[in-house]
Amino acid sequence: MTTRIARSRREISRTPRCARNGKTNKKDKRCKRNTRSKEVQRAPSSNLLQRLYVTCEDVFKSGDAADLNPSDVQTLRLILDNMVLEDVGLCREIKFFNPAIEGDTRVGYTSIYQCKNYSICIFFLPTNAVIPLHNHPGMTVFSKLLIGTMHVKAYDWVNQVESEDSTTPPSKMRLAKLKANGIFTAPCDTSVLYPTSGGNIHEFRAITPCAILDVIGPPYSIEEGRDCSYYKDIPYQTLPMGGKGSLINKEEAGSYGWLEEIETPEEAHMYGVCYMGPQIIETAP
């Protein structure tokens, strides 16, 4: 199964979770079909995963990513900071995490839980895999690197007035400020991006095999105006507009870039993974 990032994240809830004993429900053709994908090994139930679910239910109850209480964000971040591979049914001995093994560089994903207000999922990046530069419109995203080393590049849009003062190119390009451009190795702190800050437009490049636990609220939805867009970035000073007449000086120019929206890149296509980890126990509303 291959699908672009926006659709994969939005449709993660449609990817059936296999039975707890690892057997497929023969009546569910989707699940039967999905077992052809690589599977995630099961593990004992996880108290932290259940706590994550309960906390998400409270934090995202409004359905508005811009309406999150800072203390709630911190609570959710601390839970993720303490989560490890075993909490989602993974372990370092899984062949996928062996950096010496070369093969498919497509990104895989598995859904742990999804509702209309948020989703919990894992992205699997083999060595050299890329999740291309993409945005999260009207969304707050928590990302926890469970294992591996990856390069992260992230931008936020520059406000319209400042962008115009910086002689925006006469095209679909838009000025953005670089918020992150470095290498991260697990274990590391959970990152949080917001609708208009924190590096809402980001790209992941795996240096070694990686697993990233994401909490996304609310999930992608074309119907609700949260579709995913992809971009290519161009260094600020590469274009004539980034030179003479610009209000951004040479010392700061390296912290800016022009982003141009592009068609869905090939690297954005993913394969589904049947989730075989600890199950979340839904609580009554």
C-alpha positions, 0 to 999 in steps of 0.5 A: 500500500502506498499513499502520500503523507497527508492521506496516509496520516488521515487514513491511518485509522482505516488501516486495521489493527490485526487481532491481538494474537497476531491472526487476521480476521478473515471477514475483514479483507482489508486486514487480510490484505494488510498482513502482506506489509511488514509487521510490528512485533507485539509486546506486553501492555504499556501503562505509559501508552495508556497514559498517553491516550488518556492525556490526549483525550483531555488535551485535544478535547476542544479539537482546536490545536490553537487552544491548547493549554501550555501546562497540558502541552508540557504534561503530554511532552513529559509522557512522551519523553519517558516512552521507549520502544518497548512501550509500543511493542518494539525492541532493538533486536528487530531486523529493521533497526540493524543499520548494516542491513540495506534495502527498501528506503520507503517510509513505513507507518503504523496507526496506534489510535485515531479519532477526529481530534488526534492521532497516535502513530509511528513512522519507520525510516530506514537508513537514507529514507526521507519524509519530505518537507511538508506542513501541518496546517492548523495542527500541533504535532508532538514527535518523539524519536524512539530510536536512531539518528536523523537530520531535521530541517524545519521552517516557520512562515515569515509574517506577510508584512515582513515577507513583503519588506524582504522583496518576495519573489514574483512567484509562488515562493514564500519567505520562511525562517529556519527553526531547526537544521541539525542532527538528533539522536535518540534518546532526545527530548520530544519536539513540539510544533504548533500551527504557526511556530515551532517549525511547522514545516519540516523534513526528516532524513534518516542517518540510521534506521529510525522510529518516530512516535507522533501525536498529531492534533487534529489529524490531516483532513481535506474536508476540514481544510487541513491538507498536506502540502510539500515544498522545496527550499531555496537558500535566501541569497540564491535569488536576486531578491535575497540580495540588494534591497533586502531588509535581511542582512547577510549575517541573518540570511542563512536563517531564511529560505524561500519555500516553493510548493511542489507536487507530491514527491516520490519519497512521500509514498509510504507502506502500511505496517500492521500494529501489533503492539500494546492495545489502548483501552478506550475510556467512556466519554 
